[in-house]
């Protein structure tokens, strides 16, 4: 759909009933869905946001395939004709898609599936599906089209898949929270971004072992791309500096900042990086990244600031030790031939460079579209609508606020920056929310947040609307949300969910340890159910169980929900425990809570099995 029509649709949504009719008449456009989008075909709901989160180019850049997170689908798009050719169902929250020589492979994180398609003419033909569990995320496809590598987000490893037989042939341990991954041009190296380890793992695909990991020291890694010469892998991320949230520290880049880094693939070497943030107008939530085939341009998406960042590769000075500093280099900022920012709107995510070395295609999550950008003309050439509701829901308006870095001081970070997809991250943070400094706390999950009050670790926030306003004005130091914006944010947070635990037994499978663990959990000797009760496993009360910190100015802690506890890297309010076993043998030993004696090793193992199933 042309950009003018897309803007018109946004105006129409904001108008009243008569206003909508007037816009339609004046612009001469139809209220029906866009032609070619095949809404409702293949049994798919016609009125649903697509939210493309990943995208791959196929057939010599003539076609694209998008992974649509909120419509549980893939879209096959004709880029030249600017229309959707086909939309196929992929239930379970699609996360990534890749392709080689007519074979398309996609992951669905929530269902735990890997789906395989063959491209026949202008149709995606399902070839098979394999259940992997453990939240499959990034996927890379070898040149033989038979071998795929899948990052298992909550499994800590990469699954090696034989696509002909649809079976797992190996698992390669890589570290916590593997996300995006990419192969070197000769398929000898696999690079995996480890969100939980704040590092990149470089894997030998022949030996199926991790050769080395290199720390990038940050959070929220984006997409990994390997240069055509196979020398470096590139990725964007955000760095957290563990400083008090003040206006001065934010403006200095001493709280959160954005980086692009590179890691060598021919042996261990310290990562090198550049800083993305101009002072006063930072870049938040960088995610997508690609290089033009001739190596002249590096492009990245600022998903929180709704823009495309364009860099001339020859002008970039990647720095290792002592760098790269907290603000973008002045030389880049002064010369628009070396660097420029192009506003895109929405939430730009994946980006892919076309073979002409001039244009790139961007998957825009909130705009439900693909945007074709001309780098020479520095403009959006075309926008291709993937399909969307005629009316934007309250929750969708809240999503736009949640992912918007411009709601923070000088647009350094968004809600998503600290709560990636509404879930915890891998660091402890000092949000200043409890009116104290240097009291670093784990970022709580937002799953079932509307049903797990009170809010904050000390539970002093008793109204969720007040909690939202406080976070946006005192943690993000941004403008106060209006009552309508607050309502929209809460509506969006109510939709935040987590994948089912991969540790739950399949229907009909034996659940002995889990059932025994449930009994331990409910026992007076363990005492877990005293505080962690009900469907969200929290009683909504403040307790002091002897885990307080010396710097805390408030006493007692809000009982956290145990939903999704299997996949948390830091436990307790200050993250002092790194595993459930550490927790139950250390600061939260049930004997310390109840005084009724320690659990046996067997009881503790059963209790952990039950907790991991929640």
N, C-alpha and C positions, 0 to 999 in steps of 0.2 A: 504494500500500500504506500503511495507517495507520502512524504513527510507532512504535507499540508493536510491531507486527510487524517493522518494520525493525530495531529494537533487538534483538528476539528472535533475528532471523537472525544478528546479530553475536555474540550470546551462544552460539548454536548452533555457529558456526564455531570458537569457542574451546574447546568442550567435546570430550571424548573420544567414542568410538563410542556407549557406553551413555548418556553424557550427552546426546548429540544426540537419541537416541530418547526420553529422558525429557522433554526440552524440547518435542519435537514433540507428545507425548501430553498433557502438562500444558496447553500452550497451544492444543491443538486445531487446529493448522495443518498444512497438507500439505507434504511434502517436494518436491512438484512445483513447477515454475515458476509464477509468478503468472498468473492468468487474464487474457487480453487482451494479454499481452506478445508473443504470436505467436512464441515461441522456436523457431528452426529453420525458420520459414517463409521463403519466398523464397530458400531455399538458404543462409540465414545460420546460423552455428554457434550452438547454443542455450546452451552453457556458456562464456560469454565476458563479461568486463567491458565495459560500454558506455562509460563515462567521458565523459559529455556535457561538451563544452567550450564550446559555444555553443548559443544557443536563440533562437527568434523566435516571437512570438505571431501567430496568423492567425485569420481568421473572427471578427472582433470579440472577440478574447480567448477564444473558446470552445475553440480548439485551439492546440497548440504543436508546433513542429518542433525537434528537437534534433540537433546534429551530434555524433556519438559517435566519439571519437578512436580508441579501441583496438578497436572492433568493426567499423570500416570501414562505418558505416551511418548512416542518418537514421531517427529515430523520429517518427511522427505520433501525438500524444497528445491524448486527449479530457480536458481539464482538469476539466470538470464531473463526468464519470463516473470520473475518476481511473484511466484505463486506456490502454494503448497500443493504438491502432487498427491500426497498420501499421509495419513496419520494412523499409526498402529498402536495398539494398547501394550503397555508395559507396566503392570500394576506394581506398586510398592516403592514409589518415589525414585524415579530414575536419577542417577547421580553423574554418570559419565558415559561417553560414547566415543568409539574410535573405529577406524576402517582401514582396510588395505585391499586393493585389487578386487573390489566388488563384494568383499565380506565386511559386514558391520557387526560390531560387538558392543553391547551396552550393559551397564550394571544398574540394579535397582536396590538401593541401600536398605530400605525398610523391609522388603520381602526377602532380602538376602539372595537374590537371583542374578545369574548371568544369562543374558539372552543373545542368541546368535541369529543373524539374518544374512541372506544372500541378496544382492541387488540384481534384479532381473529387469532390464529395460528401465522403466520408471516406477518400479514397485519393489518394496522390501518384502521378501518372502521368508517367513519364519523357518528357521532350520532346527532350532531346539533350544531348550532352556535347562540350566543346571542350578540347583539350589546349593549355595555355599554357606549361608548364614554369616554371622559376624560382620554385618554391615559392609558389603563390598562397595568400594568407592572408585578410585582411579583404575583404569584398565589400559594396557598396552598390548598391541598385536604384532607378533613377529612377521618377518617377510614371508615365511612359509605358509602363512594364513592358518596354520594349524595350532600354533602355540600362543596362548594368551597369558598375560600376567595381571593378576587382580590384587589390588591393595585391600586387605580385609581390615576395615577401619577399627573394629573393636577386637580384632584377633591378634594384632601385633605381628602379623606375617603377611607374606605375599603368596597367593595360591598360583601354582603353575598348572594351566589347564590344557588338556588335549581336546581341541574343539571337534575333531572328527569323532572321537568316542564319547565326548562330553563327560569327561571325568577329571578329577584332580590327580595329577601325577606326582606332585611334590608341594611342600610348603617350606618357604624360606623365612626364618625369623629375621625381623628387621628392627623392631622396636614399637613403642606405643603410638597408637593413632596414626597409622599410615594413611595418607590421603592421595594426592595426585602422584602419578608416576609416568615415566617416559623412557623409551629405549634409545640407545645410540644408533647411528645410521647402520652399523654392521651388526646390530642386535647383541653385541657381546656384553654390554653394560645396561643395567636397569637402574634408573635413579628414582628414589622414592622419598617424597616429602613426609617427614614424621612430625605431625603436629604436637604429639605428646612429648617428644624428645627435643623439640626445637632444633631439629637437625635434618640433614639429607643423608640417606643411606645409598651407597653405591654398591650394586650387586653384580657379581660375576654370574652371568646366566648359564654358562657351560657347567661350572662347578656348583652352581646354585647355593652360593654362600655370600654373605655380606663381606665385602673387601674392607670397607672403612665407612665411618660416618663423619660428617663435618657439621659442626654446630653453626647455625645462623643466629642463635640466641634470641629468637623472637616468638611471636604467636601468629596464628591464622595464616599459614603458608597458602599461596595460591597455586596456579598451574605451573607445572614443570615443562620446560622446553629444552631440547638439546640442539645445539648448533649443528648445521649440516656437516661441518668438518669433524664433529664428534669430540672436540676438545673440551668444551664447557657445557654444563647444564645451568640453566637460568631459572630463577623463580622470584616472585615478589613475596613480601611478608611485612608484618608490623613488628616493631621492636617496643618492648615495655621496659622502662628505665628505673622502676622502683623508687620513684620520688613522690613526695606529697603532691596531691592535686591542688595546685594554686594557679591563678591566672598567669603568674610569671613563669612557673615551671612548664605549663602547657605551651605558652608562646615560645619558650626556648627549645621546645622539642624534648623536654626532659620527662615527659609522662609517656606518651605514645607517639610513634612516628612511623613513616613508611619507607621501605627499602626495596631495591632490586639487587639480588646477589647472584654470583656465579661460583660454581665449584668445578674443579678439574676432574676429568674422568680417567686420566692416565696415571693416577696415583694420589695419595693423600697430600693435600695442600690446604692452607688456611683459606677459607672463603673470602672472596672479594665482593665489595658492595658499593652502590651509589645511594645517595639520599634523594628522595623525591619531593620533599616538602619545602616550598617557598614560605618564608616567614610571613604570617598574617593571612595566608591562604593555602593551608596545608592540603595534602592528598590523603584521603582516608580509605581504608579497606581495599588496597590494590589486590587484584585477583587474577585476571587473564593476562597472558603474555605470549608474544610470538616475535619471530624475526623474519624479515622478508627474505626470500630465497637467495638474493644476491648479498645478503648480510649488511645492506646499507642502513636499514632502519630497525629499531627495536620499538615495539608498541606494547603498551600495557593499559589495562582498564583500571580506573579508580572507581570501584563500584559504590563507595560511600559518597563520592563527590560527583558521580554521574558523568564521567568524562573519559576520553581517550588521551593517553599520554604518548607523545611521539618523540623519539630520540634518534638523532643521527649517531650510529654506532661509533664512527671514527672519533666523535667528540667526547665519548664517555671515558671517564677516568675511574676505573674500579680500584678500590683501595682495600688493603687488608689490615694490617696492624695500625692502630692509631686512628682509624677512620671508620666510616666516611664523613663524620661530622653530623650535625643535627639539622642542617638546612641545605637545600640544593646548592650546588656550586654556582657562584655568580656568573661565571662565564656562560653556563648553559642558560641561565635566566635572562641574560642580556641579548642573546642571539637566537632569534626565532627560526633560523636555518638549522640550528642544532637541537632545539627543543621547543615544542608548543603543546598547548592543551586545547582539546576540542570538546566542547560541551555536547553530550549525547542525550541527557535526560534519563529517566528511568533508573535502572540498576544494571549497567553493562557488566557482563561476566566474561565468558569465554571469548577469545579473539583469535582469528586465523588469517594469515596473510595469503593473498592470492598469488598465482604464479607470475603475474605481470609486474611484480615488485612495486606496484603503485597503490593497490587497493587492499583493504582488509575487510573482513566480515565480523561483526560483533553480535553476540547473542545477548539481547537485552531482556533481563528477567522481568522487570516491572512493566515494561512496555509491550511484553508479549510479542516480540518481533526480532527479526534480523535486520541489522543496519549495515549497508554497504558504504564504506567510507573511502573517499578519494584522498590519499595522503598529499598529493601534489596540489590539488585544489583546496585542501583543508576544509572539507565539508562532507556532510552526509549526502551521498549521491542518491540513494534509494532506501526505503524502509519497507520490509516485507512483513505483513501482518500474519501471525500464526493462528489467530483466533482468540477471542476474549468475550467476556460477558458484555451486554449492552450497558449494564449498570455496574459501577464499581462498588463492591461491598464495603461495609464499615471495617472489617478485618483487613481487607486489602489496603485501605487507606492507612490503617495502623502499621501494616508491613512497610509501606513507603517511609513512615516516620522512623521505624525501628532500624531500617537500613540506611538512614540519612545522616552522613557525617556532618552535614552543614548545620545540624542542630547542636553541635558542640562549639565551644569557643574556637574561632578561627578554623573551624571544620577539621580538627585533628582526628576525631574518632566518632563512631556511632555506637548505639546500643549493641549492635552485632559485634563490634570490635572486641568487647569483653565477654559477651554472651554469644559465641558463635552458634548460629541457628538455635539460640535459646538454651544452649547447654553450657556446662562449665568449660573453662579453658585449663591450661596446664601450668598456670602461675598463681601466686597469691598477690593480691593487689590492695593498695591503700586508697580506698575511694573517698576517705574523709567523711563518709556517711554517718559514722558513729561519733562525730565531733572530736576525733582524736587523730594524732599524727603517728605515722610509723607503726600502725597496728594492722599489719598485712593479713588479709583474709582470703580464703578461697572464694571464687566466684560461684554463687549458688545456681543450681539448675532452675530454669523457668518452666519446666514441665509441670503442669497442674498448678501454676502459680496462683491462680485465682482461688484455689481450694486449699492452699497451704499457708495461710496467714497465721500469725502476724508476720511482718516482713523485716528484713535485715537480720544479721546474725544475732543481734541482741534482742530482736523482736520489739523494738520500741515503736515501729511504724504499725499502727492498727488499722489504717485505711489504705487500700491498695491505690486509690487515686492520689492520695498524698504521697505515697511511696514513689509512684511514677514521677510526680512533679519534682520531688526532692532529688531523684536520680538525675533528671534532666537539667536542673538548675544548679545543683551543688556538686554532682560528680562530673557532669559534662560541661558545666558552667555556660550553658546555652540559654536561650530565651524560654520563659515559662510556657508550657503548652496550654492552649485554650481548653476549656472543658470538653469541646468536641474532639480535639486531638487526643486528650487523655482517654476519652471513651474509646476512640479508635485504637489506640495502643493496647488498651486492655483487651479489646475484642480480638486483636491479632494474637496477643500472648495466650489467650484461651485456646488458640488453634495449635500452639506449639506442642509437639508430641515427640516421643522418642521411639526408636525401633523396638520391637519385642526382644526381650533378652535371648541371645543365642544359647543360653544355658538352660532354657526351659526344655523339658523333654518333649519329644514329638508325641502327638496323640497316640495313646495306647502303649507308649514306651515305659519301662520301669522308672520310677521316680523315688527309689529307696532313700538315697542320701538327702534329697530335697524334703521328702516327707518327714524324715527323722529330724532334719534341721528345723522344719517348721515347729516340731514339738519342743525342741531346745529353745527356739525363739520365744515361744509362748510360756515357757517355764518360769517359775519364780526365781530359780537359781540364776538363770541368765538375765532376766529382767528386761529384755529388749522391748517386749510388748507394753511395758509400763508407759513408755513415751512414744514409741513408734507403732501406733495403732491405726485402725481404719483403712480405707481404700488407698489413701495416699501415704500411709505409714508415718504419720506425724500427729501429735495431739494438740498442736497449736498453742503450746504452753512454753514458759521459760523455765529452764532447769539449770542447776549448778551441780555438775557431776565431777568436779575437781579437775577440769581441763582448762581452766582460765589462764589468760596470759598476763604477764606483769604490767604491760602497758595499757591494757584495757581499762577504760574509764567507766564502763557499765558492767554490772554483774549478771551472770547467767547467760544462757544461750537458747535461742529459738531451736526447737527440735527440727532438724532437716528431714525432708522426705528421703526415703530409701529407694524410690523408683529410679532405676537406672544406675544404682550404686556399683554394679559390676564393672562399669566402664569409667570410673573416676580415678584420676591419677593422684589427686591430693584429697585426703580425708581429714575430718574435723575442721573447725573454723579456721585454723591457721595452717592447715595442710601438712601437719607434722608427720602424719602416717601416709606411707606410699602404697599400702595394700591392706586388704581386709585382715590378713593374718597379722601384719604389724599392729593394726588397730586393736585387735582382740587379745593380743598378748602384751600390749603396751599400755598406752594412755586410757584406752576404753576397755580394759580387761573386765569382763562381767563380774569377777570377784571384787573389783574395786567399787563397782556400782552397787551390788547387792550385799556384799559381805557374806555370801552363802557358799563360798568355796569356789575353786577354779573349775573350769571345764576341762574334761579330758581331751587329749589330742583328737580323738575320734569325734567327740561332741563338737569340738571347734570346727573340724573339717565339714561335718554335716551342716552346721550353722552357716558356714561360708557358702556351701552349695546352695542353701536356701536363699541367702541374701543375693547371690549372683543370679538367681532366677527371677528376681523382682523386676 
